[in-house]
Amino acid sequence: MSETIHRAHNFNAGPAGLPLEVMQQAQAELLDYKGTGMSIMEMSHRSKEFEAMLNETEADLRELLNIPSNYKVLFLQGGASLQFSMVPMNLRPAGASADYIVTGAWSKKAVQEAQKLGPTRVAADTKASNYSTLPASLDLDPKAAYLYYCSNETIHGVEFFQEPQPPAGVELVCDASSDFMSRPLDVSKYAYLYAGAQKNIGPAGVVVGILREDLLARVPANLPVMLDYKVQVENNSLYNTPPCFAIYMVGLVMKWIKKLGGLAAIEARNRAKADLLYQTIDASGGFYRGHAAPEARSRMNVTFRLPTEELEAQFVSEAKKLNMIGLKGHRSVGGLRASIYNAVELSDVQALVEFMKEFQKKHG
Ligand SMILES: Cc1ncc(COP(=O)(O)O)c(C=O)c1O
Protein backbone atom coordinates (compact mmCIF):
# COMPACT_ATOMS: atom_id res chain seq x y z
CA MET A 1 0.00 0.00 0.00
CA SER A 2 1.53 3.33 -0.98
CA GLU A 3 1.53 5.99 1.68
CA THR A 4 0.80 9.62 0.74
CA ILE A 5 3.51 11.93 2.02
CA HIS A 6 2.33 15.23 3.42
CA ARG A 7 4.58 17.95 1.97
CA ALA A 8 3.79 21.66 1.95
CA HIS A 9 3.96 23.97 -1.04
CA ASN A 10 7.03 25.46 0.55
CA PHE A 11 7.77 29.09 -0.39
CA ASN A 12 10.06 29.76 2.56
CA ALA A 13 12.94 32.18 1.99
CA GLY A 14 15.54 30.13 3.84
CA PRO A 15 15.90 27.67 5.31
CA ALA A 16 13.86 26.49 2.37
CA GLY A 17 12.45 23.29 0.95
CA LEU A 18 14.79 20.56 -0.22
CA PRO A 19 14.06 18.15 -3.07
CA LEU A 20 11.86 15.28 -1.95
CA GLU A 21 14.23 12.73 -3.46
CA VAL A 22 17.12 14.20 -1.49
CA MET A 23 15.16 14.08 1.75
CA GLN A 24 14.19 10.49 1.07
CA GLN A 25 17.75 9.46 0.41
CA ALA A 26 18.90 11.16 3.61
CA GLN A 27 16.14 9.33 5.42
CA ALA A 28 17.14 5.97 3.94
CA GLU A 29 20.78 6.49 4.93
CA LEU A 30 20.07 8.08 8.29
CA LEU A 31 20.81 5.05 10.46
CA ASP A 32 23.35 3.29 8.31
CA TYR A 33 25.47 5.30 5.89
CA LYS A 34 26.90 2.96 3.25
CA GLY A 35 27.13 -0.06 5.54
CA THR A 36 29.04 1.72 8.32
CA GLY A 37 26.28 1.07 10.86
CA MET A 38 26.07 4.76 11.67
CA SER A 39 24.80 8.02 10.28
CA ILE A 40 27.14 10.42 8.52
CA MET A 41 26.49 12.73 11.49
CA GLU A 42 27.69 10.10 13.94
CA MET A 43 31.09 9.39 12.41
CA SER A 44 34.48 11.04 12.60
CA HIS A 45 35.13 13.80 10.14
CA ARG A 46 38.58 12.19 9.80
CA SER A 47 37.12 8.86 8.68
CA LYS A 48 37.72 7.71 5.13
CA GLU A 49 33.96 7.60 4.48
CA PHE A 50 33.49 11.22 5.50
CA GLU A 51 36.51 12.48 3.56
CA ALA A 52 35.36 10.57 0.49
CA MET A 53 31.95 12.22 0.75
CA LEU A 54 33.49 15.68 1.21
CA ASN A 55 35.77 15.23 -1.77
CA GLU A 56 32.96 13.92 -3.94
CA THR A 57 30.76 16.87 -3.00
CA GLU A 58 33.54 19.22 -4.02
CA ALA A 59 34.14 17.32 -7.27
CA ASP A 60 30.43 17.51 -8.18
CA LEU A 61 30.33 21.23 -7.38
CA ARG A 62 33.39 21.77 -9.55
CA GLU A 63 31.88 19.81 -12.40
CA LEU A 64 28.49 21.56 -12.26
CA LEU A 65 29.96 25.05 -12.05
CA ASN A 66 32.91 24.30 -14.28
CA ILE A 67 35.22 25.74 -11.61
CA PRO A 68 38.71 26.44 -13.00
CA SER A 69 41.59 24.52 -11.37
CA ASN A 70 43.11 27.69 -9.88
CA TYR A 71 40.10 28.09 -7.56
CA LYS A 72 39.72 26.54 -4.12
CA VAL A 73 36.38 25.35 -2.78
CA LEU A 74 35.74 25.94 0.91
CA PHE A 75 33.06 24.67 3.27
CA LEU A 76 32.75 27.30 5.98
CA GLN A 77 30.75 27.96 9.13
CA GLY A 78 29.27 31.06 10.72
CA GLY A 79 26.64 31.55 8.04
CA ALA A 80 26.84 33.91 5.10
CA SER A 81 26.83 36.72 7.66
CA LEU A 82 30.31 35.83 8.88
CA GLN A 83 31.54 36.34 5.32
CA PHE A 84 30.58 40.00 5.68
CA SER A 85 33.55 40.24 8.07
CA MET A 86 35.83 37.58 6.62
CA VAL A 87 35.86 39.13 3.15
CA PRO A 88 37.40 42.46 4.23
CA MET A 89 39.62 40.77 6.84
CA ASN A 90 41.15 38.46 4.25
CA LEU A 91 40.90 40.28 0.94
CA ARG A 92 41.37 43.98 1.74
CA PRO A 93 45.06 44.58 2.48
CA ALA A 94 45.97 47.11 5.20
CA GLY A 95 45.44 50.66 3.98
CA ALA A 96 43.46 49.66 0.91
CA SER A 97 39.82 50.52 0.37
CA ALA A 98 36.98 48.36 -0.95
CA ASP A 99 33.93 49.31 -3.02
CA TYR A 100 30.43 48.06 -2.21
CA ILE A 101 27.25 48.08 -4.28
CA VAL A 102 24.22 48.31 -2.02
CA THR A 103 21.02 46.96 -3.56
CA GLY A 104 19.15 45.75 -0.49
CA ALA A 105 19.26 44.51 3.07
CA TRP A 106 22.08 41.98 2.64
CA SER A 107 24.58 44.15 0.83
CA LYS A 108 23.73 46.87 3.38
CA LYS A 109 24.71 44.54 6.20
CA ALA A 110 27.89 43.58 4.36
CA VAL A 111 28.97 47.19 3.86
CA GLN A 112 28.32 47.98 7.51
CA GLU A 113 30.65 45.19 8.61
CA ALA A 114 33.31 46.26 6.12
CA GLN A 115 33.10 49.85 7.41
CA LYS A 116 33.86 48.69 10.95
CA LEU A 117 37.05 47.06 9.76
CA GLY A 118 38.62 49.61 7.43
CA PRO A 119 38.29 51.98 4.45
CA THR A 120 35.09 51.30 2.54
CA ARG A 121 33.30 53.17 -0.25
CA VAL A 122 29.73 52.86 -1.44
CA ALA A 123 29.88 52.58 -5.24
CA ALA A 124 26.09 52.73 -5.53
CA ASP A 125 23.08 52.57 -3.25
CA THR A 126 19.58 52.07 -4.62
CA LYS A 127 17.83 53.12 -1.41
CA ALA A 128 16.01 55.93 -3.27
CA SER A 129 14.01 53.30 -5.18
CA ASN A 130 13.35 51.41 -1.94
CA TYR A 131 15.73 48.76 -3.27
CA SER A 132 13.57 47.88 -6.22
CA THR A 133 16.12 48.58 -8.95
CA LEU A 134 19.67 47.80 -10.00
CA PRO A 135 22.09 50.74 -9.97
CA ALA A 136 21.97 52.92 -13.07
CA SER A 137 25.67 53.73 -12.69
CA LEU A 138 28.59 52.93 -10.42
CA ASP A 139 31.06 55.29 -8.81
CA LEU A 140 34.12 53.05 -8.93
CA ASP A 141 37.52 53.44 -7.31
CA PRO A 142 40.18 52.16 -9.73
CA LYS A 143 42.43 51.41 -6.76
CA ALA A 144 39.88 49.45 -4.72
CA ALA A 145 40.97 46.07 -3.35
CA TYR A 146 37.70 44.63 -4.63
CA LEU A 147 34.20 45.46 -5.77
CA TYR A 148 31.53 43.69 -3.70
CA TYR A 149 27.92 43.00 -4.61
CA CYS A 150 25.05 40.69 -3.74
CA SER A 151 23.78 38.88 -6.84
CA ASN A 152 20.30 38.36 -5.42
CA GLU A 153 18.76 40.41 -2.65
CA THR A 154 16.57 37.85 -0.91
CA ILE A 155 14.42 40.33 0.99
CA HIS A 156 13.75 42.87 -1.76
CA GLY A 157 13.67 40.38 -4.63
CA VAL A 158 16.20 42.11 -6.84
CA GLU A 159 18.68 40.09 -8.90
CA PHE A 160 21.64 40.91 -11.13
CA PHE A 161 21.62 38.89 -14.37
CA GLN A 162 24.94 40.33 -15.43
CA GLU A 163 27.78 40.82 -13.03
CA PRO A 164 28.96 44.41 -12.47
CA GLN A 165 32.16 45.24 -14.27
CA PRO A 166 34.97 46.35 -11.97
CA PRO A 167 37.80 48.54 -13.31
CA ALA A 168 40.90 46.68 -14.57
CA GLY A 169 42.87 45.33 -11.63
CA VAL A 170 39.92 45.48 -9.21
CA GLU A 171 38.68 42.07 -8.07
CA LEU A 172 35.03 41.06 -8.01
CA VAL A 173 33.50 39.56 -4.82
CA CYS A 174 29.94 38.28 -4.63
CA ASP A 175 27.42 37.15 -2.04
CA ALA A 176 25.47 34.63 -4.11
CA SER A 177 23.63 33.10 -1.17
CA SER A 178 20.16 33.17 -2.63
CA ASP A 179 20.78 32.49 -6.32
CA PHE A 180 23.78 30.18 -6.14
CA MET A 181 23.47 27.23 -8.54
CA SER A 182 20.10 28.44 -9.78
CA ARG A 183 21.69 29.00 -13.19
CA PRO A 184 25.13 28.66 -14.84
CA LEU A 185 27.77 31.05 -13.58
CA ASP A 186 31.17 32.09 -14.94
CA VAL A 187 33.35 31.57 -11.88
CA SER A 188 36.41 32.96 -13.66
CA LYS A 189 34.95 36.48 -13.36
CA TYR A 190 35.23 36.35 -9.58
CA ALA A 191 38.01 36.55 -7.05
CA TYR A 192 35.70 35.20 -4.38
CA LEU A 193 32.12 34.05 -4.41
CA TYR A 194 30.22 32.61 -1.48
CA ALA A 195 26.79 31.29 -0.63
CA GLY A 196 25.01 30.05 2.45
CA ALA A 197 23.54 26.66 1.55
CA GLN A 198 20.09 27.07 3.02
CA LYS A 199 18.28 28.42 -0.02
CA ASN A 200 19.27 26.49 -3.12
CA ILE A 201 21.70 23.76 -2.18
CA GLY A 202 21.14 22.36 1.29
CA PRO A 203 20.29 23.02 4.90
CA ALA A 204 21.61 25.85 7.09
CA GLY A 205 25.02 25.45 8.69
CA VAL A 206 27.43 25.50 5.80
CA VAL A 207 28.65 28.20 3.44
CA VAL A 208 30.33 27.32 0.16
CA GLY A 209 33.19 29.67 -0.73
CA ILE A 210 34.98 29.66 -4.08
CA LEU A 211 38.27 31.51 -3.94
CA ARG A 212 40.87 32.17 -6.64
CA GLU A 213 44.13 30.78 -5.34
CA ASP A 214 46.31 33.85 -5.83
CA LEU A 215 44.08 35.84 -3.46
CA LEU A 216 45.60 33.83 -0.61
CA ALA A 217 48.65 36.06 -0.91
CA ARG A 218 46.50 38.90 0.50
CA VAL A 219 45.51 37.10 3.68
CA PRO A 220 47.22 38.81 6.64
CA ALA A 221 49.35 36.66 8.95
CA ASN A 222 47.61 37.38 12.22
CA LEU A 223 43.95 36.50 11.63
CA PRO A 224 42.15 34.29 14.13
CA VAL A 225 42.41 30.78 12.65
CA MET A 226 38.70 30.27 12.17
CA LEU A 227 38.47 33.51 10.18
CA ASP A 228 41.43 32.78 7.92
CA TYR A 229 40.78 31.51 4.38
CA LYS A 230 44.35 30.21 4.17
CA VAL A 231 43.86 27.95 7.19
CA GLN A 232 40.66 26.59 5.64
CA VAL A 233 42.37 25.99 2.28
CA GLU A 234 45.41 24.32 3.83
CA ASN A 235 43.18 22.00 5.84
CA ASN A 236 40.69 21.08 3.09
CA SER A 237 37.97 22.77 5.24
CA LEU A 238 38.77 20.30 8.03
CA TYR A 239 40.73 22.52 10.41
CA ASN A 240 38.05 21.82 13.01
CA THR A 241 34.90 19.71 13.04
CA PRO A 242 32.93 20.80 9.98
CA PRO A 243 29.11 20.85 9.72
CA CYS A 244 29.15 17.20 8.64
CA PHE A 245 25.48 16.62 8.00
CA ALA A 246 24.98 19.91 6.16
CA ILE A 247 27.86 19.12 3.80
CA TYR A 248 26.45 15.65 3.19
CA MET A 249 23.08 17.20 2.27
CA VAL A 250 24.80 19.60 -0.14
CA GLY A 251 26.42 16.53 -1.70
CA LEU A 252 23.02 14.92 -2.23
CA VAL A 253 21.65 18.11 -3.78
CA MET A 254 24.62 18.19 -6.19
CA LYS A 255 23.71 14.66 -7.37
CA TRP A 256 20.09 15.76 -7.77
CA ILE A 257 21.11 18.76 -9.91
CA LYS A 258 23.31 16.50 -12.04
CA LYS A 259 20.45 14.08 -12.52
CA LEU A 260 18.15 16.89 -13.66
CA GLY A 261 20.68 17.83 -16.33
CA GLY A 262 22.94 20.37 -14.62
CA LEU A 263 22.67 24.12 -14.20
CA ALA A 264 21.29 24.89 -17.65
CA ALA A 265 18.36 22.57 -16.94
CA ILE A 266 17.92 24.08 -13.47
CA GLU A 267 17.87 27.54 -15.04
CA ALA A 268 15.14 26.56 -17.51
CA ARG A 269 13.07 25.16 -14.65
CA ASN A 270 13.57 28.29 -12.55
CA ARG A 271 12.78 30.58 -15.45
CA ALA A 272 9.48 28.79 -16.14
CA LYS A 273 8.42 29.15 -12.49
CA ALA A 274 9.36 32.84 -12.27
CA ASP A 275 7.76 33.68 -15.64
CA LEU A 276 4.49 32.10 -14.59
CA LEU A 277 4.39 34.02 -11.34
CA TYR A 278 5.35 37.41 -12.80
CA GLN A 279 2.90 36.95 -15.68
CA THR A 280 0.14 36.37 -13.14
CA ILE A 281 1.13 39.53 -11.27
CA ASP A 282 1.28 41.57 -14.48
CA ALA A 283 -2.04 40.24 -15.75
CA SER A 284 -3.87 41.20 -12.55
CA GLY A 285 -4.58 44.77 -13.64
CA GLY A 286 -2.77 46.21 -10.63
CA PHE A 287 -4.36 44.02 -7.95
CA TYR A 288 -0.97 42.38 -7.48
CA ARG A 289 1.95 44.80 -7.77
CA GLY A 290 5.52 43.52 -8.11
CA HIS A 291 8.06 45.30 -5.90
CA ALA A 292 11.10 44.99 -8.16
CA ALA A 293 11.46 46.90 -11.43
CA PRO A 294 10.88 44.46 -14.33
CA GLU A 295 14.56 44.30 -15.39
CA ALA A 296 15.65 43.61 -11.79
CA ARG A 297 13.07 40.95 -10.97
CA SER A 298 14.53 38.08 -9.05
CA ARG A 299 13.85 34.56 -10.30
CA MET A 300 14.28 33.32 -6.75
CA ASN A 301 12.31 35.70 -4.51
CA VAL A 302 9.18 37.17 -6.04
CA THR A 303 8.13 40.15 -3.93
CA PHE A 304 4.72 41.70 -4.43
CA ARG A 305 1.98 43.71 -2.77
CA LEU A 306 -1.79 43.77 -2.59
CA PRO A 307 -4.00 46.86 -2.37
CA THR A 308 -4.07 46.83 1.45
CA GLU A 309 -2.16 45.30 4.34
CA GLU A 310 -5.39 43.66 5.51
CA LEU A 311 -5.69 41.84 2.20
CA GLU A 312 -2.05 40.81 2.44
CA ALA A 313 -2.64 39.25 5.86
CA GLN A 314 -5.74 37.53 4.55
CA PHE A 315 -3.82 36.22 1.54
CA VAL A 316 -1.21 34.65 3.79
CA SER A 317 -3.75 33.03 6.05
CA GLU A 318 -5.97 31.69 3.24
CA ALA A 319 -2.90 30.36 1.42
CA LYS A 320 -1.82 28.58 4.56
CA LYS A 321 -5.11 26.71 4.68
CA LEU A 322 -4.26 25.41 1.22
CA ASN A 323 -0.87 24.22 2.46
CA MET A 324 1.08 27.12 0.90
CA ILE A 325 3.67 28.21 3.41
CA GLY A 326 6.15 31.07 3.73
CA LEU A 327 4.42 33.76 1.68
CA LYS A 328 4.64 36.62 4.14
CA GLY A 329 7.19 39.26 3.12
CA HIS A 330 10.18 39.94 5.33
CA ARG A 331 9.27 42.00 8.39
CA SER A 332 11.49 44.87 7.21
CA VAL A 333 9.58 45.45 3.93
CA GLY A 334 6.15 43.89 4.41
CA GLY A 335 4.01 42.65 1.55
CA LEU A 336 4.31 39.17 0.16
CA ARG A 337 7.20 37.09 -1.05
CA ALA A 338 7.22 33.75 -2.80
CA SER A 339 10.65 32.18 -2.70
CA ILE A 340 10.91 29.71 -5.55
CA TYR A 341 14.35 28.19 -5.17
CA ASN A 342 15.65 25.15 -7.03
CA ALA A 343 13.64 22.59 -5.06
CA VAL A 344 10.28 24.30 -5.62
CA GLU A 345 8.40 22.45 -8.37
CA LEU A 346 6.50 24.10 -11.22
CA SER A 347 3.40 22.41 -9.78
CA ASP A 348 3.88 24.36 -6.53
CA VAL A 349 3.90 27.63 -8.48
CA GLN A 350 0.90 26.50 -10.53
CA ALA A 351 -0.99 25.91 -7.29
CA LEU A 352 0.00 29.37 -6.10
CA VAL A 353 -1.11 31.18 -9.26
CA GLU A 354 -4.44 29.34 -9.23
CA PHE A 355 -4.93 30.54 -5.67
CA MET A 356 -3.89 34.09 -6.65
CA LYS A 357 -6.51 34.19 -9.38
CA GLU A 358 -9.21 32.88 -7.07
CA PHE A 359 -8.22 35.35 -4.36
CA GLN A 360 -8.44 38.23 -6.82
CA LYS A 361 -11.87 37.09 -8.01
CA LYS A 362 -13.09 37.10 -4.45
CA HIS A 363 -11.46 40.32 -3.25
CA GLY A 364 -10.51 42.29 -6.37
C1 LIG B 1 21.77 37.18 0.20
C2 LIG B 1 21.99 36.77 1.62
N1 LIG B 1 23.18 37.01 2.19
C3 LIG B 1 23.43 36.67 3.46
C4 LIG B 1 22.48 36.08 4.26
C5 LIG B 1 22.80 35.73 5.68
O1 LIG B 1 22.89 34.35 5.80
P1 LIG B 1 23.10 33.63 7.20
O2 LIG B 1 21.79 33.66 7.88
O3 LIG B 1 23.54 32.26 6.77
O4 LIG B 1 24.16 34.35 7.94
C6 LIG B 1 21.23 35.80 3.71
C7 LIG B 1 20.19 35.15 4.54
O5 LIG B 1 19.03 35.05 4.20
C8 LIG B 1 20.98 36.16 2.38
O6 LIG B 1 19.78 35.94 1.82
PDBQT file of the ligand as one rigid body, heavy atoms in Angstrom, charges set to zero:
ROOT
HETATM    1  C1  LIG A 401      21.767  37.176   0.200  1.00  0.00    +0.000 C 
HETATM    2  C2  LIG A 401      21.988  36.770   1.622  1.00  0.00    +0.000 A 
HETATM    3  N1  LIG A 401      23.182  37.008   2.191  1.00  0.00    +0.000 NA
HETATM    4  C3  LIG A 401      23.435  36.675   3.457  1.00  0.00    +0.000 A 
HETATM    5  C4  LIG A 401      22.479  36.080   4.261  1.00  0.00    +0.000 A 
HETATM    6  C5  LIG A 401      22.801  35.726   5.677  1.00  0.00    +0.000 C 
HETATM    7  O1  LIG A 401      22.893  34.354   5.796  1.00  0.00    +0.000 OA
HETATM    8  P1  LIG A 401      23.103  33.635   7.200  1.00  0.00    +0.000 P 
HETATM    9  O2  LIG A 401      21.794  33.658   7.883  1.00  0.00    +0.000 OA
HETATM   10  O3  LIG A 401      23.544  32.256   6.773  1.00  0.00    +0.000 OA
HETATM   11  O4  LIG A 401      24.165  34.353   7.939  1.00  0.00    +0.000 OA
HETATM   12  C6  LIG A 401      21.227  35.798   3.712  1.00  0.00    +0.000 A 
HETATM   13  C7  LIG A 401      20.186  35.148   4.537  1.00  0.00    +0.000 C 
HETATM   14  O5  LIG A 401      19.029  35.048   4.201  1.00  0.00    +0.000 OA
HETATM   15  C8  LIG A 401      20.975  36.164   2.377  1.00  0.00    +0.000 A 
HETATM   16  O6  LIG A 401      19.777  35.939   1.816  1.00  0.00    +0.000 OA
ENDROOT
TORSDOF 0
